[in-house]
Amino acid sequence: MTLTRPYAPTRVRTLEWCSAAAMMGWGIVLAVPGDTFANSRTYDAFALIAPEWAWAAFCVVMSSLRMLALYANGAWRRSPFLRGFTSAGGVTFWTLVVLLILHAPQHGISTAVPVYSIFVAMDLISAWRSGRDFIEMERAHGRNI
Amino acid sequence: MGGISEPIILALIGGLVAIVTAFFAAAKTARKDPTPDAPRGNVLSFDATDRAALDRLGKSIDDLSRAVDDLRHELMRARP
């Protein structure tokens, strides 16, 4: 008989922590005094969509929710659902960042594009893991799925 | 907003793709049935020798499952 370890949501959640930390960093940088969007023409397109404070608020709220879910992990039954939801938010956010940087009036492609594209891929992987964990967590709590 | 609407739409599609990905992963996991005739999710392999050992102890698979479940809940509570 081989006993597995009792189920706990994906043990390696480093990708999710990294993405949440990066988004929190974005939020903090945009929230501190000073007009970050005025620093570079790269942010012109960002400012057309929403003011800097709104971007900051979105980043801080989304990353905080995600960190809460990651911290609660298996201790809260619904944490995989929240992780999935915030992963989808992460994909939306990072995709928008990549596209808006590409949209910026500049010569050539920014080096930020491949970096943020990797964040999109990371959050897609996280969404997959959250979906899997959701079912496993329900099973662990006795639901016959 | 004229030239900006396209990135917004594409980003929202990206978010939808992520949600679909999560649903697909959930559906795929749900289709995967844990080892039959064994405590669900806890035991990878469980053969006749194990069953005989349980019988000798006067325990059932459900007893084993409950014991592992109890341990799992304790571990989950202990996790940060």
gemmi code that builds the backbone of each chain (N, CA, C; Angstrom):
import gemmi

chains = {
    "A": [
        ("MET", (0.861, -1.193, 0.000), (0.000, 0.000, 0.000), (0.895, 1.241, 0.000)),
        ("THR", (0.579, 2.127, -0.911), (1.365, 3.359, -0.953), (0.471, 4.528, -0.576)),
        ("LEU", (0.767, 5.144, 0.504), (-0.016, 6.306, 0.902), (0.594, 7.553, 0.284)),
        ("THR", (-0.240, 8.325, -0.375), (0.266, 9.608, -0.878), (0.218, 10.612, 0.268)),
        ("ARG", (0.838, 11.751, 0.035), (0.685, 12.789, 1.042), (-0.747, 13.297, 0.981)),
        ("PRO", (-1.323, 13.668, 2.100), (-2.673, 14.222, 2.073), (-2.712, 15.377, 1.083)),
        ("TYR", (-3.850, 15.518, 0.390), (-3.912, 16.518, -0.655), (-3.795, 17.938, -0.099)),
        ("ALA", (-2.973, 18.699, -0.753), (-2.905, 20.136, -0.488), (-2.751, 20.783, -1.851)),
        ("PRO", (-3.362, 21.946, -2.079), (-3.282, 22.573, -3.388), (-1.838, 22.683, -3.852)),
        ("THR", (-1.688, 22.732, -5.156), (-0.374, 22.702, -5.796), (0.710, 23.246, -4.877)),
        ("ARG", (1.657, 22.391, -4.584), (2.656, 22.781, -3.594), (3.589, 23.866, -4.113)),
        ("VAL", (3.901, 23.764, -5.411), (4.802, 24.775, -5.951), (3.966, 25.898, -6.553)),
        ("ARG", (3.745, 26.920, -5.772), (2.922, 28.027, -6.233), (3.764, 29.273, -6.437)),
        ("THR", (5.062, 29.034, -6.659), (6.000, 30.148, -6.800), (5.587, 31.083, -7.939)),
        ("LEU", (5.106, 30.491, -9.036), (4.702, 31.324, -10.177), (3.637, 32.330, -9.756)),
        ("GLU", (2.671, 31.822, -8.969), (1.566, 32.690, -8.562), (2.032, 33.785, -7.613)),
        ("TRP", (2.936, 33.412, -6.699), (3.481, 34.423, -5.783), (4.259, 35.487, -6.568)),
        ("CYS", (5.035, 35.047, -7.582), (5.842, 35.994, -8.375), (4.935, 36.969, -9.116)),
        ("SER", (3.886, 36.428, -9.744), (2.986, 37.279, -10.510), (2.266, 38.267, -9.585)),
        ("ALA", (1.829, 37.761, -8.422), (1.138, 38.636, -7.462), (2.091, 39.720, -6.952)),
        ("ALA", (3.336, 39.330, -6.679), (4.309, 40.302, -6.166), (4.622, 41.370, -7.219)),
        ("ALA", (4.726, 40.931, -8.483), (5.008, 41.898, -9.557), (3.855, 42.884, -9.693)),
        ("MET", (2.621, 42.358, -9.599), (1.463, 43.246, -9.733), (1.365, 44.200, -8.543)),
        ("MET", (1.679, 43.674, -7.359), (1.685, 44.535, -6.171), (2.742, 45.636, -6.347)),
        ("GLY", (3.903, 45.253, -6.884), (4.968, 46.239, -7.146), (4.494, 47.322, -8.095)),
        ("TRP", (3.795, 46.922, -9.136), (3.233, 47.891, -10.083), (2.321, 48.860, -9.332)),
        ("GLY", (1.435, 48.283, -8.526), (0.468, 49.099, -7.799), (1.150, 50.098, -6.876)),
        ("ILE", (2.164, 49.623, -6.160), (2.851, 50.504, -5.202), (3.579, 51.626, -5.945)),
        ("VAL", (4.275, 51.265, -7.022), (5.025, 52.281, -7.783), (4.070, 53.344, -8.329)),
        ("LEU", (2.916, 52.899, -8.812), (1.962, 53.873, -9.364), (1.271, 54.676, -8.262)),
        ("ALA", (1.186, 54.086, -7.068), (0.461, 54.761, -5.981), (1.305, 55.817, -5.270)),
        ("VAL", (2.614, 55.630, -5.249), (3.442, 56.599, -4.514), (3.392, 57.958, -5.233)),
        ("PRO", (3.608, 59.031, -4.480), (3.527, 60.364, -5.088), (4.463, 60.495, -6.289)),
        ("GLY", (4.041, 61.263, -7.234), (4.816, 61.434, -8.466), (4.018, 60.911, -9.637)),
        ("ASP", (4.221, 61.513, -10.779), (3.457, 61.134, -11.966), (4.265, 60.157, -12.813)),
        ("THR", (4.103, 58.874, -12.516), (4.869, 57.847, -13.237), (4.527, 57.855, -14.726)),
        ("PHE", (3.258, 58.057, -15.043), (2.831, 58.023, -16.439), (3.473, 59.147, -17.258)),
        ("ALA", (3.956, 60.211, -16.561), (4.577, 61.325, -17.291), (6.041, 61.037, -17.612)),
        ("ASN", (6.575, 59.972, -17.019), (8.001, 59.669, -17.198), (8.344, 59.205, -18.610)),
        ("SER", (7.414, 58.533, -19.227), (7.734, 57.919, -20.514), (6.508, 57.914, -21.408)),
        ("ARG", (6.744, 58.005, -22.693), (5.630, 57.985, -23.638), (5.013, 56.593, -23.713)),
        ("THR", (5.741, 55.611, -23.154), (5.210, 54.237, -23.124), (3.852, 54.207, -22.428)),
        ("TYR", (3.690, 55.104, -21.434), (2.463, 55.069, -20.627), (1.318, 55.882, -21.225)),
        ("ASP", (1.563, 56.492, -22.387), (0.504, 57.313, -22.988), (-0.795, 56.525, -23.157)),
        ("ALA", (-0.640, 55.328, -23.690), (-1.833, 54.512, -23.944), (-2.499, 54.088, -22.632)),
        ("PHE", (-1.682, 53.865, -21.588), (-2.241, 53.491, -20.275), (-3.133, 54.627, -19.758)),
        ("ALA", (-2.616, 55.860, -19.897), (-3.352, 57.011, -19.379), (-4.652, 57.244, -20.145)),
        ("LEU", (-4.699, 56.777, -21.384), (-5.933, 56.944, -22.160), (-7.051, 56.049, -21.613)),
        ("ILE", (-6.663, 54.932, -21.029), (-7.671, 53.983, -20.525), (-8.180, 54.387, -19.147)),
        ("ALA", (-7.234, 54.713, -18.249), (-7.633, 55.065, -16.877), (-6.524, 55.904, -16.246)),
        ("PRO", (-6.882, 56.734, -15.243), (-5.839, 57.506, -14.560), (-4.910, 56.588, -13.756)),
        ("GLU", (-3.781, 57.152, -13.373), (-2.761, 56.356, -12.689), (-3.291, 55.714, -11.403)),
        ("TRP", (-4.100, 56.477, -10.638), (-4.593, 55.942, -9.357), (-5.480, 54.728, -9.576)),
        ("ALA", (-6.213, 54.723, -10.694), (-7.107, 53.586, -10.957), (-6.285, 52.331, -11.283)),
        ("TRP", (-5.230, 52.503, -12.050), (-4.348, 51.367, -12.332), (-3.740, 50.839, -11.024)),
        ("ALA", (-3.305, 51.802, -10.176), (-2.693, 51.414, -8.901), (-3.686, 50.640, -8.040)),
        ("ALA", (-4.929, 51.157, -7.984), (-5.947, 50.508, -7.150), (-6.230, 49.092, -7.658)),
        ("PHE", (-6.359, 48.955, -8.979), (-6.626, 47.625, -9.546), (-5.512, 46.650, -9.165)),
        ("CYS", (-4.251, 47.110, -9.353), (-3.104, 46.222, -9.081), (-3.059, 45.801, -7.610)),
        ("VAL", (-3.260, 46.769, -6.720), (-3.147, 46.473, -5.288), (-4.277, 45.536, -4.850)),
        ("VAL", (-5.505, 45.816, -5.304), (-6.649, 44.984, -4.895), (-6.494, 43.564, -5.439)),
        ("MET", (-6.191, 43.453, -6.736), (-6.091, 42.129, -7.363), (-4.959, 41.311, -6.744)),
        ("SER", (-3.803, 41.954, -6.544), (-2.667, 41.192, -5.993), (-2.896, 40.854, -4.517)),
        ("SER", (-3.597, 41.734, -3.790), (-3.880, 41.433, -2.373), (-4.801, 40.225, -2.258)),
        ("LEU", (-5.852, 40.205, -3.105), (-6.774, 39.056, -3.105), (-6.012, 37.775, -3.398)),
        ("ARG", (-5.121, 37.882, -4.365), (-4.376, 36.692, -4.772), (-3.455, 36.212, -3.649)),
        ("MET", (-2.790, 37.161, -3.007), (-1.888, 36.789, -1.915), (-2.659, 36.172, -0.750)),
        ("LEU", (-3.865, 36.704, -0.494), (-4.700, 36.136, 0.574), (-5.030, 34.678, 0.264)),
        ("ALA", (-5.442, 34.437, -0.990), (-5.795, 33.067, -1.389), (-4.578, 32.157, -1.314)),
        ("LEU", (-3.431, 32.662, -1.707), (-2.210, 31.850, -1.683), (-1.783, 31.576, -0.244)),
        ("TYR", (-1.986, 32.568, 0.617), (-1.602, 32.401, 2.021), (-2.536, 31.403, 2.713)),
        ("ALA", (-3.835, 31.526, 2.419), (-4.805, 30.605, 3.043), (-4.582, 29.186, 2.542)),
        ("ASN", (-4.291, 29.066, 1.259), (-4.010, 27.778, 0.636), (-5.065, 26.743, 1.014)),
        ("GLY", (-4.648, 25.628, 1.566), (-5.610, 24.567, 1.839), (-6.496, 24.831, 3.041)),
        ("ALA", (-6.169, 25.846, 3.825), (-6.938, 26.099, 5.038), (-8.323, 26.665, 4.719)),
        ("TRP", (-8.514, 27.155, 3.498), (-9.802, 27.714, 3.110), (-10.265, 27.008, 1.848)),
        ("ARG", (-11.446, 26.415, 1.925), (-11.919, 25.565, 0.834), (-12.005, 26.298, -0.508)),
        ("ARG", (-12.381, 27.561, -0.482), (-12.611, 28.286, -1.724), (-11.350, 28.933, -2.297)),
        ("SER", (-10.193, 28.718, -1.654), (-8.986, 29.408, -2.130), (-8.630, 29.073, -3.585)),
        ("PRO", (-8.817, 27.822, -4.075), (-8.502, 27.572, -5.493), (-9.374, 28.396, -6.441)),
        ("PHE", (-10.645, 28.619, -6.036), (-11.530, 29.424, -6.882), (-10.996, 30.856, -6.996)),
        ("LEU", (-10.617, 31.409, -5.834), (-10.091, 32.779, -5.841), (-8.763, 32.849, -6.597)),
        ("ARG", (-7.959, 31.803, -6.467), (-6.696, 31.756, -7.213), (-6.964, 31.729, -8.710)),
        ("GLY", (-7.965, 30.969, -9.122), (-8.322, 30.902, -10.549), (-8.816, 32.255, -11.049)),
        ("PHE", (-9.677, 32.886, -10.250), (-10.228, 34.183, -10.624), (-9.110, 35.223, -10.768)),
        ("THR", (-8.198, 35.248, -9.797), (-7.121, 36.247, -9.862), (-6.091, 35.896, -10.946)),
        ("SER", (-5.964, 34.599, -11.267), (-5.088, 34.221, -12.387), (-5.647, 34.785, -13.688)),
        ("ALA", (-6.975, 34.667, -13.844), (-7.609, 35.220, -15.046), (-7.432, 36.741, -15.080)),
        ("GLY", (-7.559, 37.366, -13.908), (-7.314, 38.813, -13.828), (-5.878, 39.145, -14.204)),
        ("GLY", (-4.958, 38.276, -13.782), (-3.536, 38.478, -14.103), (-3.286, 38.365, -15.603)),
        ("VAL", (-3.915, 37.363, -16.224), (-3.745, 37.199, -17.685), (-4.269, 38.446, -18.401)),
        ("THR", (-5.449, 38.914, -17.966), (-6.026, 40.111, -18.591), (-5.095, 41.304, -18.421)),
        ("PHE", (-4.628, 41.501, -17.194), (-3.785, 42.658, -16.902), (-2.475, 42.623, -17.682)),
        ("TRP", (-1.761, 41.486, -17.610), (-0.442, 41.427, -18.261), (-0.569, 41.469, -19.786)),
        ("THR", (-1.655, 40.868, -20.316), (-1.872, 40.950, -21.771), (-2.074, 42.405, -22.177)),
        ("LEU", (-2.865, 43.111, -21.367), (-3.112, 44.525, -21.665), (-1.807, 45.318, -21.600)),
        ("VAL", (-0.987, 45.023, -20.600), (0.294, 45.723, -20.458), (1.159, 45.492, -21.705)),
        ("VAL", (1.256, 44.239, -22.123), (2.079, 43.920, -23.307), (1.563, 44.676, -24.533)),
        ("LEU", (0.241, 44.624, -24.727), (-0.327, 45.237, -25.933), (-0.196, 46.763, -25.902)),
        ("LEU", (-0.350, 47.352, -24.715), (-0.245, 48.812, -24.621), (1.203, 49.265, -24.811)),
        ("ILE", (2.142, 48.451, -24.347), (3.557, 48.799, -24.573), (3.865, 48.718, -26.073)),
        ("LEU", (3.314, 47.691, -26.723), (3.505, 47.565, -28.178), (2.839, 48.727, -28.914)),
        ("HIS", (1.769, 49.253, -28.299), (0.996, 50.324, -28.909), (1.709, 51.667, -28.789)),
        ("ALA", (2.663, 51.739, -27.853), (3.318, 53.029, -27.560), (4.136, 53.517, -28.761)),
        ("PRO", (4.155, 54.832, -28.927), (4.922, 55.381, -30.042), (6.419, 55.354, -29.738)),
        ("GLN", (7.110, 54.355, -30.226), (8.550, 54.258, -29.984), (9.200, 53.477, -31.123)),
        ("HIS", (10.526, 53.569, -31.178), (11.227, 52.850, -32.233), (11.553, 51.443, -31.739)),
        ("GLY", (11.204, 50.462, -32.506), (11.521, 49.086, -32.121), (10.609, 48.584, -31.022)),
        ("ILE", (10.853, 47.359, -30.600), (10.030, 46.738, -29.556), (10.743, 46.851, -28.213)),
        ("SER", (9.994, 47.193, -27.175), (10.581, 47.318, -25.841), (10.990, 45.945, -25.291)),
        ("THR", (12.041, 45.945, -24.486), (12.473, 44.685, -23.850), (11.445, 44.211, -22.818)),
        ("ALA", (10.540, 45.126, -22.428), (9.510, 44.743, -21.452), (8.521, 43.738, -22.049)),
        ("VAL", (8.392, 43.753, -23.370), (7.384, 42.889, -24.012), (7.610, 41.405, -23.720)),
        ("PRO", (8.835, 40.866, -23.939), (9.003, 39.434, -23.609), (8.852, 39.145, -22.127)),
        ("VAL", (9.272, 40.090, -21.295), (9.169, 39.862, -19.842), (7.696, 39.734, -19.428)),
        ("TYR", (6.878, 40.684, -19.838), (5.471, 40.646, -19.442), (4.711, 39.524, -20.152)),
        ("SER", (5.201, 39.143, -21.329), (4.570, 38.004, -22.019), (4.748, 36.733, -21.191)),
        ("ILE", (5.892, 36.629, -20.531), (6.130, 35.457, -19.676), (5.149, 35.464, -18.502)),
        ("PHE", (4.830, 36.646, -18.007), (3.839, 36.730, -16.923), (2.472, 36.230, -17.404)),
        ("VAL", (2.141, 36.539, -18.659), (0.873, 36.042, -19.214), (0.877, 34.509, -19.192)),
        ("ALA", (1.994, 33.928, -19.667), (2.100, 32.462, -19.703), (2.042, 31.887, -18.286)),
        ("MET", (2.731, 32.554, -17.347), (2.733, 32.078, -15.953), (1.317, 32.042, -15.383)),
        ("ASP", (0.545, 33.087, -15.682), (-0.811, 33.146, -15.125), (-1.748, 32.151, -15.803)),
        ("LEU", (-1.472, 31.834, -17.063), (-2.272, 30.789, -17.718), (-2.007, 29.439, -17.052)),
        ("ILE", (-0.725, 29.174, -16.756), (-0.368, 27.932, -16.052), (-1.044, 27.912, -14.675)),
        ("SER", (-1.038, 29.061, -14.011), (-1.657, 29.151, -12.682), (-3.151, 28.888, -12.762)),
        ("ALA", (-3.792, 29.384, -13.826), (-5.240, 29.155, -14.000), (-5.498, 27.657, -14.134)),
        ("TRP", (-4.652, 26.995, -14.896), (-4.785, 25.536, -15.060), (-4.669, 24.836, -13.706)),
        ("ARG", (-3.654, 25.207, -12.949), (-3.434, 24.563, -11.644), (-4.585, 24.840, -10.686)),
        ("SER", (-5.126, 26.054, -10.748), (-6.233, 26.392, -9.853), (-7.454, 25.543, -10.160)),
        ("GLY", (-7.719, 25.338, -11.461), (-8.857, 24.512, -11.862), (-8.708, 23.098, -11.338)),
        ("ARG", (-7.509, 22.560, -11.472), (-7.243, 21.205, -10.980), (-7.400, 21.155, -9.456)),
        ("ASP", (-6.834, 22.165, -8.780), (-6.901, 22.189, -7.316), (-8.332, 22.330, -6.810)),
        ("PHE", (-9.161, 23.039, -7.598), (-10.556, 23.232, -7.176), (-11.241, 21.883, -6.982)),
        ("ILE", (-11.082, 21.001, -7.972), (-11.713, 19.680, -7.883), (-11.112, 18.866, -6.740)),
        ("GLU", (-9.787, 18.873, -6.648), (-9.123, 18.084, -5.606), (-9.536, 18.561, -4.213)),
        ("MET", (-9.676, 19.887, -4.090), (-10.067, 20.450, -2.792), (-11.494, 20.039, -2.436)),
        ("GLU", (-12.393, 20.077, -3.434), (-13.785, 19.651, -3.185), (-13.807, 18.184, -2.761)),
        ("ARG", (-12.986, 17.361, -3.429), (-12.915, 15.941, -3.062), (-12.388, 15.789, -1.631)),
        ("ALA", (-11.379, 16.599, -1.326), (-10.787, 16.503, 0.015), (-11.803, 16.873, 1.086)),
        ("HIS", (-12.800, 17.685, 0.698), (-13.843, 18.067, 1.660), (-15.087, 17.204, 1.533)),
        ("GLY", (-14.915, 16.063, 0.869), (-15.995, 15.076, 0.889), (-16.998, 15.161, -0.236)),
        ("ARG", (-16.841, 16.122, -1.156), (-17.795, 16.171, -2.279), (-17.444, 15.104, -3.287)),
        ("ASN", (-18.441, 14.371, -3.724), (-18.197, 13.237, -4.616), (-18.191, 13.710, -6.070)),
        ("ILE", (-17.064, 14.267, -6.499), (-16.955, 14.749, -7.882), (-16.151, 13.741, -8.695)),
    ],
    "B": [
        ("MET", (-9.882, 57.014, -27.186), (-9.963, 55.571, -26.925), (-9.953, 54.755, -28.214)),
        ("GLY", (-10.056, 55.434, -29.372), (-10.200, 54.728, -30.634), (-9.237, 53.578, -30.803)),
        ("GLY", (-7.913, 53.878, -30.815), (-6.920, 52.846, -31.072), (-6.652, 51.958, -29.884)),
        ("ILE", (-7.255, 52.316, -28.735), (-6.979, 51.589, -27.493), (-7.957, 50.438, -27.304)),
        ("SER", (-9.098, 50.515, -27.963), (-10.131, 49.504, -27.704), (-9.663, 48.103, -28.114)),
        ("GLU", (-8.827, 48.040, -29.138), (-8.372, 46.725, -29.607), (-7.559, 45.982, -28.522)),
        ("PRO", (-6.549, 46.624, -27.912), (-5.828, 45.932, -26.827), (-6.724, 45.517, -25.670)),
        ("ILE", (-7.717, 46.366, -25.346), (-8.624, 46.038, -24.234), (-9.407, 44.769, -24.565)),
        ("ILE", (-9.932, 44.719, -25.781), (-10.719, 43.542, -26.194), (-9.831, 42.296, -26.185)),
        ("LEU", (-8.623, 42.431, -26.727), (-7.715, 41.272, -26.764), (-7.345, 40.811, -25.357)),
        ("ALA", (-7.138, 41.771, -24.443), (-6.793, 41.415, -23.056), (-7.955, 40.690, -22.389)),
        ("LEU", (-9.191, 41.186, -22.657), (-10.364, 40.514, -22.079), (-10.504, 39.095, -22.639)),
        ("ILE", (-10.181, 38.952, -23.922), (-10.212, 37.605, -24.506), (-9.168, 36.728, -23.804)),
        ("GLY", (-8.012, 37.324, -23.505), (-6.969, 36.591, -22.759), (-7.489, 36.099, -21.417)),
        ("GLY", (-8.226, 36.981, -20.709), (-8.809, 36.599, -19.424), (-9.804, 35.465, -19.577)),
        ("LEU", (-10.619, 35.545, -20.650), (-11.585, 34.474, -20.909), (-10.875, 33.157, -21.189)),
        ("VAL", (-9.784, 33.239, -21.940), (-9.002, 32.024, -22.238), (-8.503, 31.408, -20.923)),
        ("ALA", (-8.084, 32.254, -19.984), (-7.605, 31.754, -18.685), (-8.724, 31.060, -17.923)),
        ("ILE", (-9.933, 31.665, -17.964), (-11.074, 31.055, -17.264), (-11.411, 29.701, -17.902)),
        ("VAL", (-11.411, 29.675, -19.236), (-11.691, 28.414, -19.941), (-10.626, 27.371, -19.592)),
        ("THR", (-9.372, 27.824, -19.502), (-8.268, 26.923, -19.133), (-8.522, 26.305, -17.755)),
        ("ALA", (-8.943, 27.150, -16.808), (-9.204, 26.661, -15.447), (-10.352, 25.645, -15.454)),
        ("PHE", (-11.431, 25.958, -16.207), (-12.564, 25.038, -16.296), (-12.142, 23.718, -16.926)),
        ("PHE", (-11.307, 23.824, -17.965), (-10.869, 22.620, -18.659), (-10.051, 21.738, -17.709)),
        ("ALA", (-9.167, 22.388, -16.935), (-8.348, 21.638, -15.972), (-9.239, 20.966, -14.937)),
        ("ALA", (-10.272, 21.712, -14.480), (-11.187, 21.150, -13.487), (-11.931, 19.956, -14.065)),
        ("ALA", (-12.421, 20.116, -15.311), (-13.172, 19.023, -15.935), (-12.279, 17.805, -16.139)),
        ("LYS", (-11.043, 18.049, -16.541), (-10.116, 16.940, -16.785), (-9.827, 16.192, -15.473)),
        ("THR", (-9.653, 16.967, -14.398), (-9.375, 16.347, -13.096), (-10.586, 15.570, -12.612)),
        ("ALA", (-11.777, 16.143, -12.843), (-13.007, 15.483, -12.385), (-13.216, 14.156, -13.104)),
        ("ARG", (-12.774, 14.092, -14.367), (-12.937, 12.841, -15.128), (-12.008, 11.746, -14.605)),
        ("LYS", (-10.890, 12.198, -14.019), (-9.911, 11.223, -13.534), (-10.396, 10.657, -12.205)),
        ("ASP", (-10.861, 9.428, -12.224), (-11.387, 8.840, -10.995), (-10.233, 8.328, -10.138)),
        ("PRO", (-10.269, 8.606, -8.853), (-9.232, 8.045, -7.977), (-9.278, 6.521, -8.007)),
        ("THR", (-8.214, 5.906, -7.536), (-8.138, 4.443, -7.555), (-9.422, 3.824, -7.015)),
        ("PRO", (-10.079, 2.958, -7.800), (-11.324, 2.355, -7.301), (-11.053, 1.438, -6.109)),
        ("ASP", (-12.066, 1.264, -5.285), (-11.991, 0.378, -4.144), (-10.856, 0.766, -3.188)),
        ("ALA", (-10.631, 2.006, -3.061), (-9.606, 2.492, -2.138), (-10.058, 3.855, -1.619)),
        ("PRO", (-9.565, 4.247, -0.474), (-9.951, 5.559, 0.040), (-9.608, 6.626, -1.005)),
        ("ARG", (-10.589, 7.432, -1.382), (-10.398, 8.360, -2.495), (-9.318, 9.390, -2.200)),
        ("GLY", (-8.443, 9.536, -3.158), (-7.464, 10.607, -3.091), (-6.310, 10.364, -2.149)),
        ("ASN", (-6.402, 9.294, -1.371), (-5.364, 9.110, -0.364), (-4.380, 7.987, -0.673)),
        ("VAL", (-4.862, 7.019, -1.409), (-4.035, 5.834, -1.608), (-3.776, 5.615, -3.089)),
        ("LEU", (-2.523, 5.447, -3.450), (-2.198, 5.208, -4.851), (-2.407, 3.745, -5.219)),
        ("SER", (-1.922, 2.854, -4.394), (-2.120, 1.437, -4.691), (-2.597, 0.726, -3.421)),
        ("PHE", (-3.518, -0.191, -3.633), (-4.128, -0.859, -2.487), (-4.493, -2.258, -2.965)),
        ("ASP", (-3.792, -3.280, -2.470), (-4.020, -4.618, -3.025), (-4.645, -5.561, -1.984)),
        ("ALA", (-4.730, -6.822, -2.380), (-5.404, -7.818, -1.529), (-4.681, -7.993, -0.196)),
        ("THR", (-3.339, -7.868, -0.219), (-2.572, -8.014, 1.023), (-2.949, -6.908, 2.013)),
        ("ASP", (-3.093, -5.705, 1.482), (-3.480, -4.576, 2.343), (-4.878, -4.790, 2.917)),
        ("ARG", (-5.764, -5.307, 2.036), (-7.133, -5.556, 2.493), (-7.137, -6.613, 3.610)),
        ("ALA", (-6.322, -7.662, 3.425), (-6.245, -8.721, 4.435), (-5.697, -8.159, 5.747)),
        ("ALA", (-4.714, -7.288, 5.632), (-4.129, -6.682, 6.833), (-5.159, -5.841, 7.565)),
        ("LEU", (-5.962, -5.115, 6.789), (-7.024, -4.316, 7.403), (-8.047, -5.219, 8.103)),
        ("ASP", (-8.382, -6.321, 7.439), (-9.348, -7.264, 8.026), (-8.828, -7.798, 9.356)),
        ("ARG", (-7.528, -8.137, 9.372), (-6.936, -8.670, 10.616), (-7.043, -7.660, 11.747)),
        ("LEU", (-6.917, -6.388, 11.365), (-7.015, -5.330, 12.378), (-8.466, -5.023, 12.749)),
        ("GLY", (-9.383, -5.613, 11.997), (-10.793, -5.325, 12.253), (-11.186, -3.942, 11.761)),
        ("LYS", (-10.455, -3.455, 10.762), (-10.749, -2.112, 10.228), (-11.234, -2.223, 8.787)),
        ("SER", (-11.979, -1.219, 8.377), (-12.449, -1.201, 6.991), (-11.697, -0.105, 6.219)),
        ("ILE", (-11.910, -0.103, 4.900), (-11.305, 0.951, 4.077), (-11.808, 2.320, 4.535)),
        ("ASP", (-13.086, 2.348, 4.925), (-13.648, 3.623, 5.393), (-12.939, 4.113, 6.650)),
        ("ASP", (-12.582, 3.158, 7.544), (-11.830, 3.565, 8.747), (-10.506, 4.207, 8.346)),
        ("LEU", (-9.831, 3.550, 7.380), (-8.550, 4.074, 6.910), (-8.739, 5.449, 6.279)),
        ("SER", (-9.792, 5.552, 5.472), (-10.067, 6.819, 4.798), (-10.320, 7.922, 5.818)),
        ("ARG", (-11.098, 7.594, 6.848), (-11.413, 8.599, 7.869), (-10.155, 9.028, 8.616)),
        ("ALA", (-9.297, 8.027, 8.914), (-8.062, 8.344, 9.647), (-7.180, 9.278, 8.819)),
        ("VAL", (-7.073, 8.972, 7.518), (-6.243, 9.828, 6.656), (-6.883, 11.199, 6.505)),
        ("ASP", (-8.224, 11.213, 6.387), (-8.930, 12.500, 6.286), (-8.677, 13.357, 7.516)),
        ("ASP", (-8.760, 12.719, 8.701), (-8.527, 13.466, 9.939), (-7.137, 14.079, 9.934)),
        ("LEU", (-6.160, 13.243, 9.520), (-4.783, 13.732, 9.476), (-4.657, 14.877, 8.472)),
        ("ARG", (-5.346, 14.710, 7.332), (-5.271, 15.743, 6.301), (-5.836, 17.064, 6.813)),
        ("HIS", (-6.979, 16.992, 7.498), (-7.575, 18.225, 8.007), (-6.662, 18.867, 9.053)),
        ("GLU", (-6.044, 18.027, 9.867), (-5.098, 18.571, 10.858), (-3.950, 19.271, 10.162)),
        ("LEU", (-3.434, 18.631, 9.095), (-2.317, 19.224, 8.356), (-2.726, 20.532, 7.696)),
        ("MET", (-3.948, 20.531, 7.137), (-4.414, 21.746, 6.464), (-4.540, 22.900, 7.431)),
        ("ARG", (-5.034, 22.568, 8.620), (-5.177, 23.630, 9.629), (-3.805, 24.132, 10.065)),
        ("ALA", (-2.825, 23.224, 10.042), (-1.489, 23.604, 10.511), (-0.715, 24.382, 9.448)),
        ("ARG", (-1.184, 24.284, 8.180), (-0.460, 24.983, 7.104), (-0.636, 26.482, 7.242)),
        ("PRO", (0.381, 27.211, 6.851), (0.236, 28.665, 6.934), (-0.778, 29.173, 5.905)),
    ],
}
model = gemmi.Model(1)
for chain_id, residues in chains.items():
    chain = gemmi.Chain(chain_id)
    for i, (resn, *xyz) in enumerate(residues, 1):
        res = gemmi.Residue()
        res.name, res.seqid = resn, gemmi.SeqId(i, " ")
        for name, pos in zip(("N", "CA", "C"), xyz):
            atom = gemmi.Atom()
            atom.name, atom.element = name, gemmi.Element(name[0])
            atom.pos, atom.b_iso = gemmi.Position(*pos), 0.0
            res.add_atom(atom)
        chain.add_residue(res)
    model.add_chain(chain)
structure = gemmi.Structure()
structure.add_model(model)
structure.setup_entities()
